[in-house]
């Protein structure tokens, strides 16, 4: 009977694996959505291997990128205008589909993380 339970557990959980084809999202043009306190924030951005240019609320923000691995990157704002912009941001891709990825991000060293989704447009 114990063997039967183990087989059932393996069938239910053993075959589940999240897809992470992170290399597909290192470069391109994207649209992103993040919900914070029931408010939706949208932005568009273009990303090369080491630079990201983002447009949010008609403001352009640029960051240098340092990839830790294929699924994690550190953003360092170019020409920060305040203390918050001086803090580096750590982003981790959690799952991918053929046209989008789900991610979590936070300031480097901060334990509070936010989640969002980005869609590849080009």
N, C-alpha and C positions, 0 to 999 in steps of 0.2 A: 504494500500500500504506500509506503514511504517513497518507493521508486516512482510510482505513478504521480505523486505530488511533485516530485522533482522534474519529471518530464513535462508536466503541465506548466510549471513555472518557467521552464526553459522555452517552451513554445510561446507563452505569453510575453515574456520579457527578453529572452535571449536573442531574438532576431531583430529587435528594435535598435536602430542606429540612426542618429541624426546625421543629415547630410551637411558636409562642410567643404564645398569647393571654393575656398577663399581666394585662390589665385585669380578666379574669374572676376573678382571685384577690387583688385588692386589698382586698376586703371580704368577710366571711363567717365561718363557723365551720369549723374544720379539725381533722384528726387527723394527726399527724406521726410518722414513724419515721426514726431515724438509727442507723446501725451504726458503732460505734467499737471497734476491737480485738475484733471478733467478738461484741460485746455490743450488744443492741438496746435503744435508748432510745425511749420513746413519750411523747407529750404531746398535749394538746388545747389549742386556743386559739381565741379570738374576735378578729377584726381589724376595726377601722373604718378610715377613711381615714388617721387619724393616731395611733391607739392600738391596742396589742395586749395582751391579757390571756391568759397561758398558765398551764396547770395541769400540773405535772410532779411526780410522787411526792407527791401531795396538798399541794403547795405552790403558791401563786399568785404569779406574777411579772408585772409590768406594764412596758411599754416605750412610749416615744414613738416614732413613726415619721416618718422623713423620706425621701420617695420621690425618688430621683435621676432615674429615668425609670420607665416602666411596668413594667420587669422588675427593677429594683434598688432596694433600700431599706436605710436605716441604722436600727438599733435602739439606742435610748438608754434604759437601765434607769432606771425611776423609783424613787427611794429605794434606791440600791445599799447592800448590807450589807458588802461586802468589795471589795478592789482589783480582782478579776476582774470583778465586776459593774459596775465603773465604766468598763470598756472598752466602746466602741461595737462593734456587730457589723454587718458588711456581708453582706447576703444577695442572691444573684442567682438569678433563675429561669432555668433552662437550657432546659427543655422543658415543654410542657403537653399534657394530654389533655382530654377532656370533663369529667373528674372529679378530676384530680390534677395536680400539677406536681413536677418534679424540680428541686432547687436545690443550690447550693453556698453555704457561708458561712464566714466567718472573722472574727477580730477585725480591726478597721480597722488597716491597715498590716502585718498578719501575712501571710506568704506561704503558710503551711500552711492548706489548705482542707479542709473536711469536706463530704460530700454527704448528702442526705436526700431523702425524698419526703413530700409532704403531700397529703392527700385532703380534698376539700371535702365537709362533712357537711350544710351548710345554705347 
